[in-house]
Amino acid sequence: MSRIDKTFERLRRKKEKALIPYIMAGDPYLERTEELVLAMERAGADIVELGVPFSDPIADGPVIQRAGQRSLKWKTALRDVLRLAADIRKKSEIPLVLMSYTNPILRFGIENFFKEAAASGVDGVIIPDLPPEEGRTVIEGSRRSGLDWILLAAPTTPPERLRGLARQTRGFLYYVSLTGITGASLTDLSEVKTKLSAIRRITDQPIAVGFGISTPEQAGAVAGMADGVIVGSAIVRLIEEHMEDSDLPIRVAAFVKQLKLAVKGGRVRRMTTVGEKRS
């Protein structure tokens, strides 16, 4: 059983949902990323998603695109992200998921990537621009390495394809809550609820919902429908606004703590110093 599986099993026994924050590796720099991951874990994060910077991130909105560009200015490459994961793993057992586009993995070499990712303590990978029909070698590599290849479903995914995705995904199924890019606003929760109900009829895999979730209130509402809540752009925006501040990890941890409280169904206190600028 992988760390991701164990996490969802532990939360299921406690009748809790997973909070999965996303940050871009190397933004504002790699050592800071490690500090942020450990701070988010202490604040209640259950799984952490690390973005691998790429020059053509087709699924990402402006906030995450800018984070990727800042990381690339430091010449952050996939190998650096794997070293980062290994450094984090020396201090933490929190599940780590890499979100990478296909090109960096192909350049690294699929077999080498999965071998080194497993050795670095990575638990799963999300590849948003690679459909499973075209990723047979990736599926085989992930199975041999023990890493979870986490697949994505969208509001427009037809039922037959959903069944195929549910059979092949490992760790959890990532449900993209809207037809758009990261950072877009999630406004119609009724559609998300309807779609998740349909997915539940065809799989018992955990379902985590991402895209468009930017506030504790939204996170809490989605947690009532899903097994996990993924929050990315709101955290990356916070990093962008305060990247020069010495207390950046404290600010990020405070926001993550509010998200976790909401996911657990607690009363969310209105934030001023961290959340005031958020939309």
Backbone as CSV, one residue per row, in Angstrom:
resi,resn,N_x,N_y,N_z,CA_x,CA_y,CA_z,C_x,C_y,C_z
1,MET,0.851,-1.196,0.000,0.000,0.000,0.000,0.887,1.247,0.000
2,SER,0.642,2.158,-0.926,1.458,3.357,-1.054,1.149,4.361,0.055
3,ARG,2.014,5.373,0.181,1.748,6.422,1.171,0.426,7.118,0.885
4,ILE,0.114,7.287,-0.403,-1.152,7.937,-0.763,-2.326,7.077,-0.319
5,ASP,-2.261,5.773,-0.607,-3.331,4.863,-0.181,-3.485,4.876,1.337
6,LYS,-2.361,4.835,2.043,-2.411,4.830,3.503,-3.027,6.115,4.041
7,THR,-2.726,7.222,3.380,-3.283,8.504,3.828,-4.791,8.530,3.680
8,PHE,-5.295,8.118,2.520,-6.747,8.112,2.335,-7.414,7.103,3.261
9,GLU,-6.778,5.967,3.508,-7.340,4.979,4.427,-7.397,5.531,5.847
10,ARG,-6.331,6.203,6.261,-6.312,6.796,7.609,-7.404,7.852,7.752
11,LEU,-7.526,8.695,6.743,-8.547,9.743,6.800,-9.948,9.150,6.749
12,ARG,-10.122,8.078,5.980,-11.434,7.442,5.898,-11.858,6.903,7.261
13,ARG,-10.917,6.302,7.966,-11.243,5.788,9.309,-11.636,6.922,10.251
14,LYS,-11.026,8.094,10.059,-11.331,9.252,10.915,-12.515,10.056,10.389
15,LYS,-13.051,9.627,9.239,-14.149,10.331,8.574,-13.745,11.765,8.226
16,GLU,-12.517,11.882,7.720,-11.989,13.164,7.283,-11.656,13.123,5.802
17,LYS,-11.436,14.290,5.239,-11.080,14.415,3.837,-9.656,14.953,3.711
18,ALA,-9.006,14.664,2.593,-7.618,15.057,2.392,-7.523,16.492,1.874
19,LEU,-6.587,17.232,2.446,-6.232,18.543,1.901,-4.922,18.380,1.142
20,ILE,-4.936,18.769,-0.141,-3.787,18.577,-1.023,-3.371,19.934,-1.594
21,PRO,-2.452,20.627,-0.941,-1.979,21.901,-1.500,-0.967,21.679,-2.607
22,TYR,-0.975,22.592,-3.575,-0.024,22.583,-4.688,0.876,23.802,-4.576
23,ILE,2.183,23.600,-4.793,3.097,24.719,-4.983,4.059,24.378,-6.112
24,MET,4.641,25.406,-6.710,5.614,25.213,-7.776,6.992,25.001,-7.163
25,ALA,7.632,23.904,-7.488,8.983,23.650,-7.003,9.937,24.717,-7.541
26,GLY,10.741,25.282,-6.650,11.694,26.299,-7.062,11.161,27.710,-7.046
27,ASP,9.954,27.918,-6.562,9.367,29.253,-6.452,9.163,29.591,-4.981
28,PRO,9.841,30.553,-4.408,10.784,31.441,-5.098,12.172,30.838,-5.319
29,TYR,12.536,29.782,-4.568,13.763,29.023,-4.835,13.633,27.689,-4.108
30,LEU,14.483,26.713,-4.472,14.276,25.339,-4.022,14.335,25.180,-2.511
31,GLU,15.278,25.852,-1.854,15.368,25.719,-0.396,14.106,26.233,0.279
32,ARG,13.534,27.272,-0.275,12.292,27.815,0.276,11.141,26.838,0.055
33,THR,11.145,26.161,-1.094,10.097,25.178,-1.350,10.088,24.102,-0.274
34,GLU,11.263,23.624,0.103,11.333,22.618,1.165,10.740,23.165,2.464
35,GLU,11.080,24.391,2.810,10.524,25.002,4.019,9.009,25.083,3.943
36,LEU,8.493,25.444,2.769,7.052,25.585,2.598,6.334,24.246,2.730
37,VAL,6.918,23.192,2.143,6.296,21.864,2.248,6.202,21.440,3.704
38,LEU,7.278,21.592,4.448,7.282,21.172,5.851,6.335,22.035,6.680
39,ALA,6.254,23.326,6.348,5.328,24.207,7.062,3.881,23.824,6.769
40,MET,3.581,23.471,5.512,2.221,23.074,5.161,1.846,21.762,5.835
41,GLU,2.805,20.849,5.939,2.513,19.601,6.643,2.157,19.865,8.096
42,ARG,2.933,20.719,8.753,2.637,21.038,10.157,1.276,21.710,10.295
43,ALA,0.851,22.428,9.247,-0.427,23.135,9.285,-1.611,22.236,8.972
44,GLY,-1.344,20.982,8.563,-2.448,20.062,8.332,-2.560,19.481,6.948
45,ALA,-1.653,19.835,6.031,-1.695,19.244,4.694,-1.524,17.734,4.786
46,ASP,-2.267,17.007,3.981,-2.210,15.539,4.001,-1.340,14.972,2.887
47,ILE,-1.350,15.608,1.733,-0.550,15.245,0.566,-0.087,16.557,-0.041
48,VAL,1.119,16.603,-0.586,1.605,17.824,-1.229,1.887,17.544,-2.693
49,GLU,1.397,18.446,-3.531,1.623,18.359,-4.971,2.690,19.379,-5.352
50,LEU,3.773,18.907,-5.956,4.879,19.760,-6.376,4.859,19.929,-7.884
51,GLY,4.762,21.173,-8.336,4.800,21.428,-9.766,6.219,21.400,-10.292
52,VAL,6.390,20.805,-11.465,7.679,20.820,-12.163,7.607,21.934,-13.195
53,PRO,8.479,22.934,-13.128,8.359,24.068,-14.063,8.572,23.642,-15.503
54,PHE,7.761,24.243,-16.382,7.828,23.929,-17.813,7.472,25.189,-18.583
55,SER,8.081,25.358,-19.733,7.930,26.606,-20.489,6.596,26.738,-21.211
56,ASP,5.849,25.646,-21.369,4.577,25.704,-22.101,3.482,24.984,-21.312
57,PRO,3.097,25.531,-20.161,2.146,24.848,-19.270,0.697,25.093,-19.686
58,ILE,0.191,24.262,-20.577,-1.096,24.532,-21.222,-2.283,24.487,-20.263
59,ALA,-2.171,23.796,-19.127,-3.309,23.689,-18.212,-3.297,24.746,-17.120
60,ASP,-2.232,25.552,-17.082,-2.052,26.480,-15.969,-2.478,27.894,-16.330
61,GLY,-3.081,28.556,-15.346,-3.448,29.942,-15.495,-2.269,30.862,-15.218
62,PRO,-2.510,32.185,-15.274,-1.413,33.155,-15.148,-0.619,33.045,-13.857
63,VAL,-1.283,32.768,-12.736,-0.577,32.728,-11.452,0.468,31.619,-11.443
64,ILE,0.074,30.429,-11.846,1.020,29.306,-11.838,2.021,29.434,-12.981
65,GLN,1.607,30.011,-14.106,2.572,30.260,-15.180,3.696,31.165,-14.701
66,ARG,3.351,32.227,-13.970,4.391,33.140,-13.472,5.302,32.424,-12.484
67,ALA,4.724,31.554,-11.654,5.542,30.799,-10.708,6.526,29.900,-11.450
68,GLY,6.059,29.264,-12.516,6.945,28.423,-13.312,8.067,29.223,-13.956
69,GLN,7.741,30.413,-14.435,8.771,31.255,-15.032,9.803,31.701,-13.996
70,ARG,9.345,32.016,-12.790,10.301,32.390,-11.739,11.228,31.216,-11.426
71,SER,10.668,30.015,-11.375,11.480,28.843,-11.090,12.469,28.570,-12.228
72,LEU,12.011,28.727,-13.457,12.893,28.478,-14.601,14.037,29.486,-14.663
73,LYS,13.815,30.693,-14.141,14.902,31.677,-14.101,16.064,31.179,-13.249
74,TRP,15.750,30.340,-12.265,16.790,29.711,-11.445,17.315,28.439,-12.104
75,LYS,16.837,28.184,-13.337,17.235,26.987,-14.100,16.836,25.694,-13.379
76,THR,15.699,25.728,-12.703,15.190,24.534,-12.036,14.769,23.507,-13.075
77,ALA,15.299,22.300,-12.960,14.978,21.217,-13.877,14.375,20.053,-13.091
78,LEU,13.886,19.064,-13.825,13.252,17.913,-13.191,14.203,17.229,-12.210
79,ARG,15.468,17.129,-12.566,16.437,16.503,-11.654,16.525,17.266,-10.333
80,ASP,16.432,18.592,-10.402,16.469,19.401,-9.179,15.242,19.136,-8.312
81,VAL,14.100,18.952,-8.961,12.872,18.666,-8.212,12.968,17.312,-7.520
82,LEU,13.581,16.347,-8.187,13.765,15.033,-7.568,14.711,15.120,-6.368
83,ARG,15.752,15.932,-6.491,16.647,16.124,-5.333,15.902,16.800,-4.196
84,LEU,15.044,17.742,-4.538,14.220,18.393,-3.525,13.347,17.378,-2.813
85,ALA,12.705,16.503,-3.579,11.862,15.472,-2.975,12.670,14.598,-2.026
86,ALA,13.883,14.231,-2.428,14.732,13.404,-1.573,15.083,14.131,-0.286
87,ASP,15.336,15.430,-0.369,15.644,16.208,0.837,14.436,16.277,1.762
88,ILE,13.252,16.470,1.189,12.036,16.510,2.000,11.799,15.157,2.663
89,ARG,12.052,14.088,1.907,11.786,12.752,2.427,12.663,12.410,3.635
90,LYS,13.822,13.033,3.750,14.678,12.810,4.917,14.033,13.332,6.201
91,LYS,13.089,14.262,6.046,12.495,14.922,7.203,11.009,14.644,7.372
92,SER,10.391,14.042,6.385,8.935,13.907,6.408,8.484,12.673,5.650
93,GLU,7.346,12.117,6.070,6.713,10.996,5.382,5.462,11.428,4.631
94,ILE,5.236,12.736,4.493,4.044,13.197,3.781,4.113,12.741,2.324
95,PRO,3.025,12.221,1.767,3.033,11.818,0.353,3.333,12.998,-0.568
96,LEU,4.203,12.758,-1.538,4.602,13.783,-2.502,4.170,13.364,-3.898
97,VAL,3.469,14.251,-4.574,3.012,14.009,-5.938,3.630,15.070,-6.840
98,LEU,4.275,14.653,-7.917,4.817,15.597,-8.884,3.792,15.845,-9.971
99,MET,3.578,17.123,-10.297,2.755,17.463,-11.463,3.697,17.968,-12.544
100,SER,3.888,17.166,-13.578,4.829,17.502,-14.643,4.169,17.303,-16.000
101,TYR,4.517,18.154,-16.933,4.113,17.926,-18.305,4.988,16.821,-18.905
102,THR,4.572,16.317,-20.055,5.225,15.146,-20.628,6.666,15.409,-21.032
103,ASN,6.929,16.577,-21.609,8.232,16.837,-22.199,9.397,16.672,-21.225
104,PRO,9.342,17.240,-20.006,10.470,17.034,-19.089,10.723,15.563,-18.764
105,ILE,9.660,14.765,-18.692,9.827,13.336,-18.389,10.445,12.608,-19.569
106,LEU,10.013,12.943,-20.787,10.586,12.310,-21.976,12.068,12.649,-22.104
107,ARG,12.407,13.907,-21.842,13.810,14.316,-21.930,14.648,13.610,-20.872
108,PHE,14.075,13.408,-19.711,14.778,12.722,-18.630,14.933,11.234,-18.940
109,GLY,13.958,10.702,-19.667,13.904,9.260,-19.939,12.890,8.618,-19.008
110,ILE,11.885,7.967,-19.585,10.781,7.458,-18.770,11.271,6.476,-17.717
111,GLU,12.083,5.515,-18.108,12.566,4.524,-17.152,13.412,5.183,-16.066
112,ASN,14.319,6.077,-16.480,15.163,6.770,-15.504,14.332,7.619,-14.561
113,PHE,13.309,8.270,-15.129,12.472,9.123,-14.289,11.807,8.321,-13.181
114,PHE,11.141,7.245,-13.534,10.421,6.488,-12.509,11.384,5.841,-11.514
115,LYS,12.517,5.399,-11.998,13.503,4.808,-11.097,14.009,5.836,-10.096
116,GLU,14.378,7.013,-10.582,14.929,8.030,-9.695,13.844,8.687,-8.835
117,ALA,12.645,8.807,-9.384,11.551,9.364,-8.590,11.231,8.469,-7.405
118,ALA,11.178,7.158,-7.644,10.921,6.227,-6.555,12.035,6.284,-5.520
119,ALA,13.285,6.348,-5.980,14.416,6.416,-5.061,14.420,7.719,-4.261
120,SER,13.832,8.770,-4.827,13.789,10.069,-4.151,12.639,10.195,-3.157
121,GLY,11.758,9.195,-3.134,10.647,9.246,-2.199,9.387,9.861,-2.751
122,VAL,9.333,10.044,-4.078,8.101,10.525,-4.713,7.071,9.392,-4.688
123,ASP,5.801,9.750,-4.499,4.745,8.745,-4.380,3.833,8.673,-5.587
124,GLY,3.707,9.765,-6.320,2.793,9.764,-7.450,3.156,10.837,-8.452
125,VAL,2.558,10.751,-9.628,2.810,11.725,-10.678,1.512,12.039,-11.403
126,ILE,1.332,13.317,-11.733,0.213,13.781,-12.543,0.807,14.374,-13.812
127,ILE,0.330,13.924,-14.972,0.839,14.413,-16.253,-0.365,14.934,-17.038
128,PRO,-0.694,16.217,-16.922,-1.964,16.705,-17.459,-2.082,16.678,-18.976
129,ASP,-0.944,16.637,-19.698,-1.036,16.656,-21.165,-0.791,15.289,-21.787
130,LEU,-0.869,14.218,-20.989,-0.662,12.877,-21.526,-1.871,11.995,-21.239
131,PRO,-2.720,11.746,-22.238,-3.851,10.837,-22.029,-3.342,9.406,-21.889
132,PRO,-4.012,8.574,-21.102,-3.520,7.214,-20.884,-3.438,6.389,-22.157
133,GLU,-4.283,6.707,-23.160,-4.226,5.968,-24.421,-2.863,6.134,-25.111
134,GLU,-2.183,7.245,-24.823,-0.885,7.510,-25.452,0.268,7.283,-24.479
135,GLY,-0.049,6.798,-23.292,0.978,6.704,-22.259,1.249,5.297,-21.773
136,ARG,1.207,4.322,-22.675,1.403,2.941,-22.256,2.747,2.744,-21.562
137,THR,3.807,3.346,-22.093,5.121,3.169,-21.454,5.171,3.848,-20.096
138,VAL,4.413,4.931,-19.940,4.361,5.604,-18.645,3.615,4.731,-17.636
139,ILE,2.505,4.138,-18.062,1.768,3.238,-17.175,2.667,2.097,-16.726
140,GLU,3.371,1.497,-17.679,4.244,0.380,-17.335,5.358,0.815,-16.391
141,GLY,5.938,1.977,-16.662,7.002,2.478,-15.799,6.520,2.769,-14.398
142,SER,5.330,3.359,-14.294,4.802,3.673,-12.967,4.473,2.406,-12.194
143,ARG,3.933,1.401,-12.878,3.604,0.148,-12.195,4.865,-0.537,-11.676
144,ARG,5.909,-0.573,-12.506,7.147,-1.229,-12.080,7.805,-0.495,-10.919
145,SER,7.704,0.822,-10.907,8.380,1.613,-9.869,7.586,1.681,-8.567
146,GLY,6.291,1.384,-8.657,5.440,1.516,-7.485,4.854,2.902,-7.308
147,LEU,5.136,3.818,-8.248,4.551,5.155,-8.180,3.121,5.131,-8.708
148,ASP,2.288,5.999,-8.161,0.911,6.132,-8.630,0.845,7.136,-9.773
149,TRP,0.329,6.702,-10.943,0.024,7.653,-12.005,-1.421,8.074,-11.818
150,ILE,-1.603,9.326,-11.439,-2.914,9.859,-11.090,-3.518,10.503,-12.333
151,LEU,-4.666,10.002,-12.757,-5.302,10.468,-13.983,-6.360,11.520,-13.680
152,LEU,-6.665,12.316,-14.697,-7.602,13.418,-14.554,-8.882,13.159,-15.324
153,ALA,-9.996,13.554,-14.719,-11.293,13.551,-15.389,-11.856,14.965,-15.334
154,ALA,-12.685,15.299,-16.288,-13.223,16.653,-16.416,-14.739,16.612,-16.517
155,PRO,-15.401,17.766,-16.412,-16.860,17.790,-16.560,-17.333,17.252,-17.910
156,THR,-16.477,17.344,-18.919,-16.869,16.903,-20.256,-16.492,15.447,-20.542
157,THR,-15.892,14.749,-19.585,-15.482,13.362,-19.810,-16.708,12.460,-19.915
158,PRO,-16.871,11.723,-21.021,-18.046,10.857,-21.170,-17.961,9.636,-20.254
159,PRO,-19.098,9.004,-19.957,-19.140,7.889,-19.000,-18.186,6.744,-19.323
160,GLU,-18.105,6.333,-20.577,-17.247,5.200,-20.924,-15.784,5.524,-20.646
161,ARG,-15.388,6.740,-20.964,-14.001,7.137,-20.692,-13.753,7.243,-19.183
162,LEU,-14.742,7.718,-18.454,-14.623,7.772,-16.991,-14.335,6.394,-16.413
163,ARG,-15.027,5.408,-16.925,-14.804,4.046,-16.428,-13.370,3.598,-16.692
164,GLY,-12.855,3.936,-17.869,-11.482,3.584,-18.183,-10.479,4.309,-17.300
165,LEU,-10.701,5.595,-17.072,-9.817,6.367,-16.198,-9.837,5.817,-14.778
166,ALA,-11.025,5.482,-14.309,-11.164,4.966,-12.947,-10.445,3.631,-12.780
167,ARG,-10.433,2.817,-13.830,-9.732,1.523,-13.759,-8.215,1.704,-13.717
168,GLN,-7.719,2.715,-14.416,-6.282,2.846,-14.585,-5.611,3.752,-13.564
169,THR,-6.337,4.704,-13.005,-5.709,5.628,-12.070,-5.292,4.907,-10.805
170,ARG,-4.265,5.426,-10.164,-3.790,4.888,-8.889,-3.640,6.044,-7.905
171,GLY,-3.880,5.769,-6.633,-3.787,6.804,-5.607,-5.114,7.505,-5.426
172,PHE,-5.525,8.232,-6.456,-6.861,8.844,-6.478,-7.153,9.289,-7.901
173,LEU,-8.398,9.603,-8.165,-8.800,10.199,-9.431,-8.889,11.710,-9.220
174,TYR,-8.201,12.455,-10.054,-8.192,13.917,-9.963,-9.338,14.434,-10.817
175,TYR,-10.360,14.998,-10.176,-11.480,15.558,-10.924,-11.275,17.054,-11.090
176,VAL,-11.152,17.487,-12.336,-11.006,18.905,-12.677,-12.399,19.513,-12.665
177,SER,-12.634,20.428,-11.744,-14.003,20.858,-11.445,-14.632,21.741,-12.512
178,LEU,-13.823,22.277,-13.431,-14.380,23.175,-14.436,-13.613,23.038,-15.732
179,THR,-14.223,23.492,-16.805,-13.567,23.457,-18.109,-12.805,24.764,-18.274
180,GLY,-11.562,24.742,-17.882,-10.754,25.949,-17.948,-9.367,25.654,-17.422
181,ILE,-8.653,26.707,-17.046,-7.289,26.571,-16.564,-7.246,26.797,-15.065
182,THR,-6.116,26.476,-14.460,-5.962,26.717,-13.035,-6.133,28.201,-12.740
183,GLY,-6.734,28.473,-11.591,-6.948,29.855,-11.202,-8.303,30.405,-11.610
184,ALA,-9.020,29.690,-12.472,-10.379,30.111,-12.817,-11.280,29.951,-11.598
185,SER,-12.399,30.640,-11.603,-13.285,30.636,-10.436,-14.313,29.517,-10.528
186,LEU,-14.450,28.786,-9.428,-15.465,27.732,-9.345,-16.757,28.335,-8.809
187,THR,-17.807,28.319,-9.625,-19.055,28.963,-9.234,-20.235,28.003,-9.115
188,ASP,-20.198,26.878,-9.825,-21.351,25.979,-9.857,-21.027,24.677,-9.141
189,LEU,-21.261,24.637,-7.838,-20.989,23.435,-7.062,-22.009,22.340,-7.330
190,SER,-23.201,22.711,-7.788,-24.217,21.693,-8.057,-23.776,20.773,-9.187
191,GLU,-23.101,21.321,-10.194,-22.611,20.503,-11.295,-21.514,19.558,-10.807
192,VAL,-20.646,20.054,-9.924,-19.600,19.203,-9.360,-20.229,18.056,-8.578
193,LYS,-21.228,18.348,-7.786,-21.887,17.316,-6.982,-22.520,16.251,-7.871
194,THR,-23.180,16.686,-8.931,-23.817,15.740,-9.848,-22.783,14.839,-10.505
195,LYS,-21.689,15.427,-10.951,-20.660,14.645,-11.630,-19.989,13.669,-10.674
196,LEU,-19.701,14.111,-9.454,-19.058,13.225,-8.488,-19.972,12.055,-8.128
197,SER,-21.255,12.305,-8.050,-22.200,11.213,-7.768,-22.154,10.171,-8.871
198,ALA,-22.040,10.631,-10.118,-21.959,9.698,-11.245,-20.657,8.897,-11.200
199,ILE,-19.565,9.561,-10.838,-18.270,8.863,-10.773,-18.287,7.826,-9.662
200,ARG,-18.924,8.150,-8.553,-18.963,7.218,-7.421,-19.704,5.923,-7.772
201,ARG,-20.587,6.009,-8.741,-21.327,4.806,-9.123,-20.465,3.831,-9.917
202,ILE,-19.301,4.295,-10.398,-18.484,3.415,-11.230,-17.127,3.099,-10.611
203,THR,-16.780,3.703,-9.486,-15.482,3.416,-8.884,-15.509,3.677,-7.381
204,ASP,-14.661,2.940,-6.656,-14.476,3.210,-5.236,-13.124,3.868,-4.980
205,GLN,-12.446,4.307,-6.055,-11.199,5.052,-5.890,-11.491,6.392,-5.209
206,PRO,-10.580,6.870,-4.359,-10.754,8.224,-3.817,-10.805,9.253,-4.944
207,ILE,-11.618,10.260,-4.773,-11.747,11.334,-5.759,-11.330,12.643,-5.098
208,ALA,-10.341,13.316,-5.698,-9.910,14.625,-5.212,-10.272,15.665,-6.263
209,VAL,-10.790,16.790,-5.813,-11.275,17.833,-6.721,-10.316,19.014,-6.691
210,GLY,-9.929,19.474,-7.867,-9.065,20.635,-7.992,-9.563,21.595,-9.054
211,PHE,-8.891,22.741,-9.181,-9.203,23.850,-10.093,-10.346,24.685,-9.492
212,GLY,-10.104,25.961,-9.335,-11.149,26.900,-8.945,-11.415,27.030,-7.463
213,ILE,-10.699,26.283,-6.624,-10.927,26.332,-5.175,-9.895,27.263,-4.566
214,SER,-10.341,28.410,-4.072,-9.386,29.423,-3.625,-9.629,29.914,-2.209
215,THR,-10.728,29.530,-1.579,-11.032,30.011,-0.235,-11.331,28.836,0.682
216,PRO,-11.175,29.031,1.995,-11.565,27.975,2.933,-13.032,27.584,2.782
217,GLU,-13.887,28.547,2.517,-15.308,28.238,2.374,-15.556,27.304,1.191
218,GLN,-14.907,27.584,0.060,-15.041,26.702,-1.099,-14.458,25.326,-0.794
219,ALA,-13.312,25.292,-0.112,-12.686,24.015,0.229,-13.602,23.178,1.100
220,GLY,-14.250,23.825,2.068,-15.158,23.109,2.941,-16.362,22.559,2.195
221,ALA,-16.889,23.355,1.262,-18.047,22.901,0.492,-17.690,21.703,-0.383
222,VAL,-16.532,21.753,-1.036,-16.114,20.653,-1.901,-15.796,19.412,-1.073
223,ALA,-15.228,19.604,0.111,-14.901,18.461,0.977,-16.141,17.666,1.354
224,GLY,-17.299,18.312,1.355,-18.532,17.604,1.637,-18.955,16.664,0.524
225,MET,-18.317,16.782,-0.644,-18.687,15.961,-1.795,-17.592,14.969,-2.182
226,ALA,-16.327,15.304,-1.911,-15.191,14.554,-2.430,-14.380,13.941,-1.304
227,ASP,-13.369,13.149,-1.678,-12.461,12.557,-0.699,-11.254,13.437,-0.447
228,GLY,-10.995,14.375,-1.352,-9.863,15.264,-1.206,-10.109,16.573,-1.908
229,VAL,-9.429,17.624,-1.446,-9.558,18.958,-2.014,-8.166,19.456,-2.376
230,ILE,-7.993,19.877,-3.626,-6.705,20.366,-4.118,-6.780,21.879,-4.274
231,VAL,-5.846,22.580,-3.648,-5.805,24.044,-3.727,-4.431,24.445,-4.235
232,GLY,-4.402,25.162,-5.359,-3.123,25.526,-5.955,-2.918,27.011,-6.125
233,SER,-3.658,27.637,-7.037,-3.393,29.021,-7.413,-3.478,29.979,-6.226
234,ALA,-4.395,29.731,-5.303,-4.526,30.627,-4.152,-3.261,30.621,-3.309
235,ILE,-2.649,29.450,-3.156,-1.408,29.353,-2.380,-0.248,29.948,-3.165
236,VAL,-0.177,29.651,-4.454,0.898,30.189,-5.284,0.819,31.707,-5.352
237,ARG,-0.395,32.261,-5.374,-0.569,33.712,-5.370,-0.057,34.309,-4.064
238,LEU,-0.327,33.623,-2.970,0.157,34.086,-1.669,1.684,34.112,-1.639
239,ILE,2.294,33.088,-2.203,3.757,33.050,-2.292,4.263,34.215,-3.140
240,GLU,3.591,34.478,-4.249,3.994,35.571,-5.133,3.918,36.915,-4.415
241,GLU,2.890,37.103,-3.628,2.693,38.386,-2.946,3.691,38.614,-1.823
242,HIS,4.206,37.531,-1.239,5.048,37.672,-0.047,6.384,36.950,-0.181
243,MET,6.847,36.737,-1.413,8.049,35.917,-1.600,9.289,36.546,-0.974
244,GLU,9.289,37.852,-0.797,10.448,38.511,-0.203,10.359,38.578,1.322
245,ASP,9.241,38.162,1.889,9.044,38.275,3.330,9.675,37.101,4.054
246,SER,10.355,37.378,5.158,11.000,36.310,5.923,9.980,35.360,6.541
247,ASP,8.760,35.846,6.753,7.735,35.005,7.375,6.839,34.313,6.352
248,LEU,7.319,34.161,5.107,6.512,33.516,4.073,5.999,32.142,4.504
249,PRO,6.838,31.235,5.050,6.307,29.932,5.468,5.205,30.049,6.513
250,ILE,5.304,31.038,7.391,4.274,31.232,8.421,2.970,31.666,7.770
251,ARG,3.049,32.572,6.805,1.849,33.036,6.110,1.167,31.893,5.351
252,VAL,1.972,31.107,4.635,1.408,29.990,3.874,0.801,28.961,4.824
253,ALA,1.502,28.677,5.918,0.985,27.706,6.885,-0.326,28.176,7.495
254,ALA,-0.447,29.473,7.756,-1.679,30.001,8.335,-2.856,29.803,7.389
255,PHE,-2.615,30.018,6.090,-3.687,29.818,5.103,-4.043,28.343,4.982
256,VAL,-3.026,27.485,4.937,-3.273,26.046,4.849,-4.028,25.559,6.083
257,LYS,-3.707,26.096,7.240,-4.414,25.717,8.459,-5.896,26.055,8.366
258,GLN,-6.197,27.217,7.791,-7.597,27.593,7.595,-8.290,26.666,6.596
259,LEU,-7.580,26.298,5.543,-8.143,25.363,4.574,-8.432,24.019,5.230
260,LYS,-7.488,23.531,6.026,-7.673,22.235,6.675,-8.832,22.278,7.666
261,LEU,-8.943,23.360,8.388,-10.067,23.499,9.319,-11.387,23.430,8.574
262,ALA,-11.446,24.093,7.420,-12.679,24.082,6.627,-12.958,22.690,6.072
263,VAL,-11.916,21.999,5.614,-12.081,20.654,5.070,-12.583,19.696,6.142
264,LYS,-12.163,19.920,7.382,-12.606,19.079,8.489,-13.996,19.471,8.988
265,GLY,-14.542,20.541,8.426,-15.885,20.954,8.816,-15.925,21.900,9.986
266,GLY,-14.771,22.500,10.291,-14.723,23.432,11.420,-15.151,24.829,11.024
267,ARG,-15.277,25.672,12.021,-15.684,27.056,11.777,-14.464,27.847,11.328
268,VAL,-14.560,28.507,10.178,-13.437,29.236,9.610,-13.448,30.665,10.125
269,ARG,-12.324,31.050,10.726,-12.186,32.430,11.190,-11.753,33.307,10.026
270,ARG,-12.377,34.468,9.893,-12.007,35.366,8.803,-10.575,35.841,9.002
271,MET,-9.780,35.738,7.935,-8.376,36.112,8.014,-8.187,37.525,7.489
272,THR,-7.233,38.239,8.045,-6.953,39.592,7.601,-5.568,39.693,6.993
273,THR,-4.537,39.297,7.726,-3.178,39.496,7.243,-2.831,38.598,6.073
274,VAL,-3.424,37.401,5.991,-3.092,36.469,4.914,-4.153,36.478,3.833
275,GLY,-5.410,36.436,4.195,-6.455,36.217,3.210,-7.126,37.457,2.681
276,GLU,-6.781,38.622,3.181,-7.518,39.830,2.827,-7.479,40.132,1.340
277,LYS,-6.368,39.860,0.685,-6.232,40.222,-0.725,-6.768,39.174,-1.670
278,ARG,-7.235,38.063,-1.132,-7.611,36.952,-2.009,-8.959,37.202,-2.668
279,SER,-9.108,36.688,-3.871,-10.392,36.823,-4.571,-11.097,35.492,-4.619
